[in-house]
Amino acid sequence: MTPEDSLMKVCDSTLDDRDIVTDPDILRSYSRDRSTGSVAAEPIGVVFPRSTEQVATVMAAAHKNRVPVVPRGAGSGLSGGSNAIEGSLVLCVERMRDVLDVNLTDGYVETQPGIFNSELREHVGRSGMWYAPDPASKDFCSIGGNVNTNAGGLCCVKYGVTRDAVLGLEVVLADGQVTRLGRRTIKGVAGYDLAGLVVGSEGTLGIVTMARLRLRPLPPPATTAVAVFDQVADAGRATAAIMAELTPSMLELMDQQTLQVVENWRPMGLDVNAGALLVAQTDSGHGSALADADRLLQICDDNGASLTHRSEDEAESEMLLGARRMAILAMEAQGDWLLDDVAVPRSRLAEAMVRIQDVAGKHDVTICTFGHAGDGNLHPTILTERGDQEAGARALLAFDDILEVALSLDGTVTGEHGVGNLKREALSRELDSVSIDLHSRIKQAWDPLGILNPGKALPRW
Ligand SMILES: Cc1cc2nc3c(=O)[nH]c(=O)nc-3n(C[C@H](O)[C@H](O)[C@H](O)COP(=O)(O)OP(=O)(O)OC[C@H]3O[C@@H](n4cnc5c(N)ncnc54)[C@H](O)[C@@H]3O)c2cc1C
């Protein structure tokens, strides 16, 4: 019997028949995430465990048989992190979606990993609580995926990214052992922060089977402020000035190319002649949200905005936020697209925007830049005619140049989408050799046989 057959035999005896898939058509749909430009292969099977015990049994068998395992949440990733590799078993947690406990007194929720972000938000909302991290994909990404990519979102500029919400995790290790990491308390420094190490580890250290996440009371109602700029660099300068003085609960940017693509896809009256649009929200309590919004718009005026206004109209606010959330979907519909995800210190944002435009000119491609401006996190997305291979090759060069721009401005090659199999080489450029060695030794300690998501997240060494 081959090692793969031995593993599948254990899966057969552990899982219900309907929780194991080997049909090639279905396998294909679980073989890659939403990224373009990343490589993927067909797995030997996909399993859908429903409990920690089932995950542990499958992992112990995979370890014994040395079969690689690719953890998968909802497959909305944008870096190839959950793409299958040749001969791998995909372990998808989408059927582990129970909320296990909502603890109002201590302010946390414990949940299985497969639940969608927005489902969890709704669930805790019924108890008057709020789970802050809100990726634009919140309606179709899982909490386990959010933990493993350390996902950001629109309100993270004030309320923090996923890492800031993780109190504890249950993790199944590569050999099937189960451990509980982290704590229930707000403070706690006992031992290394192993839960923190798992956050953003892209399924290379263990399978997250439970997440204990910090909840907050619902924030006060937000005021929306909008500023239009002729020059995208001015929007970058305004962002840095705003963040030096205020704490908005959202500060998002769309450049002209993005506005055009979104408006093309779903006409909604966006100003497609604007060089850039900043959409901000303030939710400071005790009535000061309005004052903060006014000050924010004053800063935009001082930095060259051509038009500013505070939106009193909820429908308009929803429309603008919807436009921002739709940006990636609009690009997907437009043609071939290659989405980048870089972050720079906010003081370098204006420079980054200008240099990204230069990259577009140099390679004769369209680059739509949008993103979480308040975090310095940009998603320059290269659009080319569908099927135009020559333009596709130029897009790849532009993609690489954008990473270089970020690095040269003291930024990073990924702000929130992760390294996956798309940016391993770029990661080697960002980390020094000592850090690369440490990464390698940490991986070795957690997964000595290297069966967990091989070929992902770590630099090439
Ligand atoms: C339209 C659109 C908008 C987006 N907006 C944002 C945004 O605003 N912010 C943002 O950060 N991202 C965004 N993303 C990217 C994506 O949604 C996030 O990276 C998300 O966290 C991935 O979750 P997932 O459940 O789909 O994970 P997957 O894609 O299935 O997996 C992601 C990674 O996590 C690992 N993994 C998943 N579950 C587990 C688990 N239980 N245990 C161990 N490893 C696991 C996988 O191996 C992989 O490495 C967007 C994507 C799209 C398509």
The ligand as an SDF file (V2000), in Angstrom:
LIG
                    3D

 53 58  0  0  0  0  0  0  0  0999 V2000
  -12.4770   40.3840   -2.6730 C   0  0  0  0  0  0  0  0  0  0  0  0
  -11.4460   40.0730   -1.6100 C   0  0  0  0  0  0  0  0  0  0  0  0
  -11.1920   41.0270   -0.6260 C   0  0  0  0  0  0  0  0  0  0  0  0
  -10.2250   40.7800    0.3590 C   0  0  0  0  0  0  0  0  0  0  0  0
  -10.0150   41.7130    1.3440 N   0  0  0  0  0  0  0  0  0  0  0  0
   -9.1160   41.4850    2.3130 C   0  0  0  0  0  0  0  0  0  0  0  0
   -8.8880   42.4620    3.3480 C   0  0  0  0  0  0  0  0  0  0  0  0
   -9.5000   43.5330    3.3900 O   0  0  0  0  0  0  0  0  0  0  0  0
   -7.9450   42.1690    4.2910 N   0  0  0  0  0  0  0  0  0  0  0  0
   -7.2490   40.9960    4.2770 C   0  0  0  0  0  0  0  0  0  0  0  0
   -6.4090   40.7820    5.1640 O   0  0  0  0  0  0  0  0  0  0  0  0
   -7.4480   40.0600    3.3190 N   0  0  0  0  0  0  0  0  0  0  0  0
   -8.3550   40.2700    2.3470 C   0  0  0  0  0  0  0  0  0  0  0  0
   -8.5610   39.3190    1.3660 N   0  0  0  0  0  0  0  0  0  0  0  0
   -7.7660   38.0700    1.3790 C   0  0  0  0  0  0  0  0  0  0  0  0
   -8.4000   36.8810    2.1610 C   0  0  0  0  0  0  0  0  0  0  0  0
   -9.8140   36.9930    2.2360 O   0  0  0  0  0  0  0  0  0  0  0  0
   -7.7840   36.7600    3.5560 C   0  0  0  0  0  0  0  0  0  0  0  0
   -6.4290   36.4360    3.4330 O   0  0  0  0  0  0  0  0  0  0  0  0
   -8.4600   35.7240    4.4680 C   0  0  0  0  0  0  0  0  0  0  0  0
   -7.9240   35.8340    5.7710 O   0  0  0  0  0  0  0  0  0  0  0  0
   -8.3070   34.2920    3.9850 C   0  0  0  0  0  0  0  0  0  0  0  0
   -9.2220   33.4770    4.7020 O   0  0  0  0  0  0  0  0  0  0  0  0
   -9.7050   32.0780    4.0910 P   0  0  0  0  0  0  0  0  0  0  0  0
  -10.5810   31.4290    5.0870 O   0  0  0  0  0  0  0  0  0  0  0  0
  -10.2920   32.2690    2.7610 O   0  0  0  0  0  0  0  0  0  0  0  0
   -8.3220   31.3160    4.0400 O   0  0  0  0  0  0  0  0  0  0  0  0
   -7.6510   30.4350    2.8900 P   0  0  0  0  0  0  0  0  0  0  0  0
   -7.4750   31.2260    1.6640 O   0  0  0  0  0  0  0  0  0  0  0  0
   -8.3450   29.1420    2.7950 O   0  0  0  0  0  0  0  0  0  0  0  0
   -6.2120   30.1900    3.5740 O   0  0  0  0  0  0  0  0  0  0  0  0
   -5.3450   31.2410    3.8620 C   0  0  0  0  0  0  0  0  0  0  0  0
   -4.1030   30.6970    4.5790 C   0  0  0  0  0  0  0  0  0  0  0  0
   -4.4530   30.2550    5.8850 O   0  0  0  0  0  0  0  0  0  0  0  0
   -4.1820   28.8490    6.0430 C   0  0  0  0  0  0  0  0  0  0  0  0
   -5.3050   28.3280    6.8390 N   0  0  0  0  0  0  0  0  0  0  0  0
   -6.6250   28.5310    6.6190 C   0  0  0  0  0  0  0  0  0  0  0  0
   -7.3350   27.9850    7.6240 N   0  0  0  0  0  0  0  0  0  0  0  0
   -6.4580   27.4200    8.4760 C   0  0  0  0  0  0  0  0  0  0  0  0
   -6.5670   26.7290    9.7140 C   0  0  0  0  0  0  0  0  0  0  0  0
   -7.7370   26.5010   10.3060 N   0  0  0  0  0  0  0  0  0  0  0  0
   -5.4400   26.2830   10.3130 N   0  0  0  0  0  0  0  0  0  0  0  0
   -4.2270   26.5000    9.7450 C   0  0  0  0  0  0  0  0  0  0  0  0
   -4.0560   27.1710    8.5930 N   0  0  0  0  0  0  0  0  0  0  0  0
   -5.1630   27.6240    7.9760 C   0  0  0  0  0  0  0  0  0  0  0  0
   -4.0520   28.3010    4.6480 C   0  0  0  0  0  0  0  0  0  0  0  0
   -3.1900   27.1830    4.6000 O   0  0  0  0  0  0  0  0  0  0  0  0
   -3.4700   29.4960    3.9030 C   0  0  0  0  0  0  0  0  0  0  0  0
   -2.0820   29.5410    4.0920 O   0  0  0  0  0  0  0  0  0  0  0  0
   -9.5080   39.5390    0.3590 C   0  0  0  0  0  0  0  0  0  0  0  0
   -9.7790   38.5860   -0.6260 C   0  0  0  0  0  0  0  0  0  0  0  0
  -10.7240   38.8380   -1.6070 C   0  0  0  0  0  0  0  0  0  0  0  0
  -10.9900   37.7780   -2.6510 C   0  0  0  0  0  0  0  0  0  0  0  0
  1  2  1  0
  2  3  1  0
  2 52  2  0
  3  4  2  0
  4  5  1  0
  4 50  1  0
  5  6  2  0
  6  7  1  0
  6 13  1  0
  7  8  2  0
  7  9  1  0
  9 10  1  0
 10 11  2  0
 10 12  1  0
 12 13  2  0
 13 14  1  0
 14 15  1  0
 14 50  1  0
 15 16  1  0
 16 17  1  0
 16 18  1  0
 18 19  1  0
 18 20  1  0
 20 21  1  0
 20 22  1  0
 22 23  1  0
 23 24  1  0
 24 25  2  0
 24 26  1  0
 24 27  1  0
 27 28  1  0
 28 29  2  0
 28 30  1  0
 28 31  1  0
 31 32  1  0
 32 33  1  0
 33 34  1  0
 33 48  1  0
 34 35  1  0
 35 36  1  0
 35 46  1  0
 36 37  1  0
 36 45  1  0
 37 38  2  0
 38 39  1  0
 39 40  1  0
 39 45  2  0
 40 41  1  0
 40 42  2  0
 42 43  1  0
 43 44  2  0
 44 45  1  0
 46 47  1  0
 46 48  1  0
 48 49  1  0
 50 51  2  0
 51 52  1  0
 52 53  1  0
M  END
$$$$
